[in-house]
Structure formats: structure tokens, C-alpha cells
Amino acid sequence: MTSFSKLTPRGAQRITVRDVADKSGVSASTVSLVLAKKGNISPDTRQRVLDVAAELGYTSRLRSDSILAMVGILIDDASNPYYSELLDGVRTVLDPLGFLPFVVAHDDDLQRQSVILSTLDRSKPAGLLIIPASGSSVDVLGHVSSLEVPFVVGIRHLGTGEYDYVGPSYFRGVQLAVSHLISLGHKRIALAGGEKHNSAYRDRYSGYVSSLQLSGLSVDENLVLHGPATYKEGEVYAASLMNRSDPPSAIIAYNDFVALGVMHGLETLGFIPGRDVSVIGFDDVQAAARDRIPLTTVSTPPGRLGSELMRLLVGRMSDSGRAAVYLTPPPALVVRKSCGPKPE
């Protein structure tokens, strides 16, 4: 297994992507794209980066360790801002080490995920972050293990197993959301979005049910909607819930992306989020605070999770024999204007 001592001679000063970026006057991500021969980079900028990298001695190391330079990131939905923020955290760890992340989306499709993972024997990255597709089992990690590619699993766990994992405490997060809504007088609380065979959804649902029952409220399965976790579906969930004879007074969305769609859908129907219907999201992406009606959300900052995942992966790449680590940073409820007392 790769040791970082092989990348730079002992005692030598490591030249990083950041060093090349600073001297070139470009971003670290631009340097990574140039060195990976990817991206729509102007010829002048590309040549300037290559010249600086050569001057600093970075390119010779990259050429001799080209396989070691790449770290794969397998995500769900590239359009979800959650993942762009998670990748910001990934880069804070990888860029200073000189590793180049490459990102592939499986689009929550098990077959596409299988095809992507089957190509590892040809690309064989230095390490791999896997955010599994809905319905994945721990068996999907078998092929990765057989190729001796160090990996970590993020965001969606795959049950018990000897693998590193970092992800939110979905169960506790939804409990915080339900408890807050109940304290505001809400009793008919909907849960919108997420696929039933997704571990992150199951944990959310368990937190939802347990909180209602502990408060003496019954669970109305008609207020639980399953489906894709997208902005567009959020609009659909809002319409489906509010066009009923006994609609909810509050909606907990699967994530912030869905919640923002729910709020837009509510406004389209003539409801004001936070006054007529309370809405809570999950993740605390940056857009949640910037929306016209700032979104109350369960905060599990994706940037922090991304950096934690990469620190685990770096540790796994340098020491394949260490014990597996399972981390679920505690969530916090961030209250904003999308929540208010139950209307009289």
C-alpha cells in the first residue's frame, strides 16, 4: 500500500498545487485541471501553469507518480449544491498534498455505479470516496477491496462492515426538526422526499416516527412522500400535500434542495412559507441562508464532512491496516424565517 514517504524524499520541501497556483496567479482547481489535461482552460493560462510547475519541480513528481496523483470521488447528483460544497472540503485536504480529485456522478443509479466501479482496474486511483447509490449493499465494496484501492464511504452508510465512514446523524437531525415544530404548535407534520431503499432516508424516517410517537402524536403515512430528492420534486411534493382536504401545517424536506423546491411550490399555490406553512430542510447548504425566505435547516455542513472524509482517506492510504473509523458529527438546528407558529 502507498506510503506518503514515497511521494517526497525525507526532509525535502513538498511543492504543492497551492504553490503552483499562487505563483501562476490562478486557482488551485485550475492548476489541477491543467495538470490532469482537462477543463476548458485558455492556452496561455495552461502554458503559464505548466511553466511554473516545471520551474518549481512539480511536474517531474507528477509524471513519476501519475497513478498516485488521482483520487476518485463518486457522488450522487452533480446538480445538487450539497456536493459542490462537499467537494470544497475535499479540496482543502487534497490540494496541499498534490492529489488531483476527479469526480464522477452515478445519478443514484445502481447499474451506472456498477459500471463506474468496474473500471477501477484500469484507472486504479490512489484512493476513492464512495457515496453509494440508493439500494447499495456492502457487497459493492468487494470489487474495490479486491483491487487494493483505499476507500472511504460517505453520507450513506452500508450497514455494518470494516470500512471508514463519515456522514450526518440523520436520525437525530430529524428528531431536532420534529421537536422544534411541535414546540411551535404543529401537529400535522409531513416528511417529503427520499427513496425508501436509501439508508439516509431510513434513518430520517426512523427519527421522524420516534419523535412523533414520543410526543404522543400519531404517524399519518399519508403525510410521508417518497421520491427523488430534487428541487423540481420539491415543488411536486408541495402541491400534493397542500391540495389535500387536511393538509399539513409543516413540512420537513429530505434535504435543502428539496426544501427550496417545496417553498417555491408553496408560493406558487399562494402560501407564504414560515407564515402559512413551516418548512425545514436538511444539510445547511449556503443557498439555504440566502433564499428570499431564509430556510430553517438541520446543519450538517457538507464542507466539513468532505474534509473529514478526505482526512480519513489520506490516513487509509498511508496505513491500510489501521482500524476502521465511523464518524457521525452531531447535527444542529439552524432556525430561520421559513418556520413559524402553527396558524390559528
C-alpha positions in Angstrom: 0.0 0.0 0.0 1.2 3.5 -0.8 3.1 5.5 1.8 3.4 9.2 1.6 7.1 9.0 2.3 7.4 7.6 -1.3 6.0 10.8 -2.8 8.6 13.2 -1.4 12.2 12.4 -0.1 12.5 12.7 3.6 13.4 16.2 4.6 12.6 17.7 1.2 10.1 20.6 0.9 6.9 19.4 -0.8 5.8 21.5 -3.7 2.0 21.6 -3.7 -0.8 22.6 -6.1 -1.2 25.7 -4.0 2.4 26.7 -4.5 1.9 26.4 -8.3 -1.4 28.3 -8.1 0.0 31.2 -6.1 2.9 31.7 -8.4 0.8 31.3 -11.5 -1.9 33.7 -10.3 -4.7 31.2 -10.8 -6.9 29.0 -8.5 -5.7 25.6 -7.2 -8.6 23.9 -9.1 -7.3 25.5 -12.4 -3.8 24.0 -11.7 -5.4 20.6 -11.1 -7.3 20.8 -14.4 -4.2 21.8 -16.3 -2.1 19.0 -14.8 -4.8 16.5 -15.4 -5.1 17.8 -19.0 -8.8 18.5 -18.5 -11.1 21.5 -18.5 -11.7 24.5 -20.8 -8.5 26.4 -19.9 -7.1 29.0 -22.3 -3.8 28.0 -24.0 -1.9 31.0 -22.4 -3.1 30.0 -18.9 -2.4 26.4 -19.4 1.2 27.1 -20.6 1.8 29.5 -17.7 0.8 26.9 -15.2 2.9 24.2 -16.9 5.9 26.6 -16.9 5.5 27.4 -13.2 5.0 23.8 -12.3 8.2 22.8 -14.2 10.1 25.7 -12.6 9.1 24.6 -9.1 9.8 20.9 -9.8 6.2 19.8 -9.5 5.7 18.2 -12.9 8.5 15.7 -12.5 6.9 14.3 -9.4 3.5 14.2 -11.0 4.9 12.2 -14.0 6.8 9.7 -11.9 3.7 9.2 -9.6 0.9 9.8 -12.1 -1.2 7.0 -10.8 -0.8 8.1 -7.2 -1.8 11.7 -8.1 -5.5 10.9 -8.7 -8.2 10.5 -6.1 -11.7 9.4 -7.3 -14.9 10.9 -5.9 -18.1 9.0 -6.7 -21.1 11.2 -5.9 -24.9 11.0 -6.4 -26.3 14.1 -8.2 -23.8 16.7 -9.7 -26.6 19.3 -9.8 -27.1 19.3 -6.1 -25.2 22.2 -4.5 -24.6 20.0 -1.5 -22.0 18.1 -3.4 -20.2 21.2 -4.7 -19.8 22.3 -1.1 -18.7 18.8 0.0 -16.0 19.0 -2.8 -14.8 22.3 -1.5 -14.0 20.4 1.8 -12.4 17.6 -0.2 -10.0 20.0 -1.9 -8.9 21.7 1.3 -7.2 18.4 2.1 -6.2 17.1 -1.3 -4.8 20.3 -2.9 -1.9 20.8 -0.4 -0.9 17.2 -0.8 -0.7 17.5 -4.6 -3.5 15.0 -5.3 -6.0 15.7 -8.1 -9.6 14.8 -7.4 -11.7 13.5 -10.3 -15.5 13.4 -9.8 -18.0 11.0 -11.3 -21.8 11.0 -10.7 -23.7 7.8 -10.6 -27.0 9.7 -10.6 -28.4 7.4 -7.9 -28.4 4.5 -10.5 -27.1 1.1 -9.3 -26.2 -0.1 -12.7 -24.3 3.1 -13.6 -22.5 2.8 -10.2 -21.5 -0.8 -11.0 -20.1 0.2 -14.4 -18.1 3.0 -12.9 -16.6 0.8 -10.2 -15.8 -1.9 -12.7 -13.4 0.5 -14.5 -11.2 0.8 -11.4 -8.9 -1.9 -12.6 -7.9 0.3 -15.5 -7.8 3.7 -13.7 -6.8 2.5 -10.2 -6.8 5.8 -8.3 -4.7 6.4 -5.3 -7.9 6.4 -3.2 -11.6 6.6 -3.6 -14.5 8.3 -1.8 -17.8 6.4 -2.4 -21.2 8.0 -1.8 -23.3 4.9 -2.6 -26.4 4.9 -4.8 -29.7 4.1 -3.2 -30.2 0.4 -2.6 -26.5 -0.4 -2.5 -25.3 -3.2 -0.2 -21.9 -3.6 1.4 -21.1 -6.1 -1.5 -20.4 -3.1 -3.8 -17.2 -2.6 -1.9 -15.9 -6.0 -2.6 -14.5 -5.2 -6.0 -12.8 -2.1 -4.7 -11.2 -4.1 -1.9 -10.0 -6.8 -4.2 -8.1 -4.2 -6.2 -6.5 -2.9 -3.0 -7.7 0.7 -3.7 -8.0 2.5 -0.4 -11.5 3.9 0.0 -13.9 5.6 2.4 -17.7 5.7 2.3 -19.6 8.9 2.9 -23.1 10.3 3.5 -25.0 6.9 3.1 -23.8 4.0 5.2 -24.0 0.4 4.1 -24.8 -1.2 7.4 -22.0 -2.9 9.4 -18.7 -3.6 7.8 -15.0 -2.9 8.1 -14.8 0.4 6.2 -14.3 4.0 7.1 -17.4 6.2 7.1 -18.4 9.8 7.7 -22.0 11.0 7.5 -24.6 13.1 9.3 -26.7 11.7 12.1 -29.9 11.8 10.1 -31.9 10.2 12.9 -31.0 12.8 15.5 -31.3 15.6 12.9 -34.9 14.9 12.1 -35.7 14.5 15.7 -34.5 18.1 16.3 -36.7 19.3 13.4 -39.8 17.5 14.6 -39.3 18.6 18.2 -38.9 22.2 17.1 -42.1 22.1 15.0 -44.1 20.5 17.8 -42.8 23.3 20.2 -44.4 25.8 17.7 -47.8 24.0 18.0 -47.6 21.9 14.8 -49.2 18.5 14.9 -49.6 17.6 11.2 -46.0 17.4 10.0 -45.1 16.0 6.6 -41.9 14.3 5.6 -41.2 14.9 1.9 -38.7 13.3 -0.4 -36.1 10.4 -0.4 -36.0 6.9 -1.7 -37.2 4.2 0.7 -34.3 1.9 0.0 -31.7 4.6 0.8 -30.1 4.3 4.2 -30.1 8.0 4.8 -33.8 8.1 4.2 -34.5 5.2 6.5 -32.6 7.0 9.3 -34.6 10.2 8.7 -37.9 8.3 8.7 -37.0 6.5 12.0 -36.2 9.8 13.6 -39.5 11.3 12.3 -41.6 8.4 13.6 -39.9 8.2 17.0 -40.2 11.9 17.7 -43.9 12.0 16.8 -44.6 8.9 19.0 -42.6 10.3 21.9 -44.7 13.4 21.8 -48.0 11.4 21.8 -48.8 12.2 18.1 -49.9 9.5 15.6 -47.9 8.9 12.4 -50.1 9.7 9.3 -48.4 7.8 6.5 -50.4 9.9 4.1 -48.1 12.8 5.1 -45.0 10.8 4.1 -44.0 11.2 0.5 -41.2 9.2 -1.2 -39.3 10.0 -4.4 -36.4 11.8 -5.9 -34.6 14.4 -3.8 -34.6 17.2 -6.3 -35.8 20.8 -6.4 -38.4 20.0 -9.1 -39.8 17.2 -7.0 -40.0 19.6 -4.0 -42.5 21.6 -6.0 -44.5 18.5 -6.7 -44.4 17.4 -3.0 -45.8 20.8 -2.0 -48.7 20.6 -4.5 -49.5 17.1 -3.5 -49.6 17.8 0.2 -51.4 21.2 0.1 -54.1 20.1 -2.3 -55.5 17.6 0.3 -58.5 18.1 2.4 -56.4 18.0 5.6 -53.0 19.4 4.6 -50.0 19.6 7.0 -49.1 22.8 8.7 -45.4 22.0 8.5 -43.1 20.1 6.0 -39.7 18.5 6.7 -37.9 18.0 3.4 -35.3 15.4 2.7 -32.6 18.0 2.1 -32.3 21.7 1.5 -32.5 21.2 -2.3 -36.0 19.6 -1.9 -36.9 22.2 0.8 -36.2 25.1 -1.6 -38.4 23.5 -4.2 -41.1 23.0 -1.6 -41.0 26.7 -0.7 -41.3 27.7 -4.3 -44.2 25.3 -4.8 -45.9 26.7 -1.7 -45.6 30.3 -3.0 -46.9 29.2 -6.4 -50.0 27.9 -4.6 -50.4 31.2 -2.7 -48.9 30.1 0.6 -46.2 32.0 2.4 -43.5 29.7 3.9 -43.0 30.5 7.6 -46.4 32.1 8.0 -48.9 29.7 6.4 -46.7 26.6 6.3 -43.4 25.9 8.1 -40.6 24.3 6.2 -37.4 22.7 7.4 -34.6 21.4 5.2 -31.5 19.3 5.9 -27.8 20.0 5.3 -27.4 23.8 5.6 -26.0 24.5 2.2 -25.1 28.1 1.6 -28.2 28.7 -0.6 -30.4 27.9 2.4 -29.5 31.2 4.2 -29.6 33.3 1.0 -33.1 32.4 -0.2 -35.7 35.1 -0.2 -37.2 33.4 2.8 -34.2 32.0 4.6 -34.6 28.3 5.3 -34.6 26.7 8.7 -32.4 23.6 8.4 -30.6 20.8 10.2 -27.0 21.8 9.9 -24.5 19.1 8.9 -22.1 21.3 6.9 -21.1 19.4 3.7 -17.7 21.2 3.6 -16.8 19.8 7.0 -17.9 16.3 6.0 -15.8 16.5 2.8 -12.7 17.4 4.7 -13.3 14.8 7.3 -13.7 12.1 4.7 -10.5 13.1 2.9 -8.5 13.1 6.2 -9.8 9.5 6.8 -8.9 8.6 3.2 -5.4 10.1 3.5 -4.9 8.1 6.7 -6.1 4.9 5.0 -3.8 5.5 2.0 -0.8 5.7 4.3 -1.8 2.9 6.7 -4.1 0.3 5.2 -4.0 -1.8 8.4 -5.5 0.6 10.9 -8.9 0.1 12.5 -12.0 1.3 10.6 -13.4 4.7 11.8 -17.2 5.5 11.8 -18.0 9.2 12.4 -21.4 10.9 12.6 -20.8 14.6 13.7 -23.7 15.9 15.8 -26.3 18.0 13.9 -27.6 21.4 15.0 -30.9 23.0 14.1 -30.5 26.5 12.5 -33.7 28.4 12.9 -34.6 31.0 10.2 -37.7 32.6 8.7 -39.2 29.5 7.0 -40.5 28.3 10.4 -43.2 29.9 12.5 -46.1 29.1 14.9 -48.9 26.9 13.6 -51.5 29.3 12.1 -54.7 29.6 14.0 
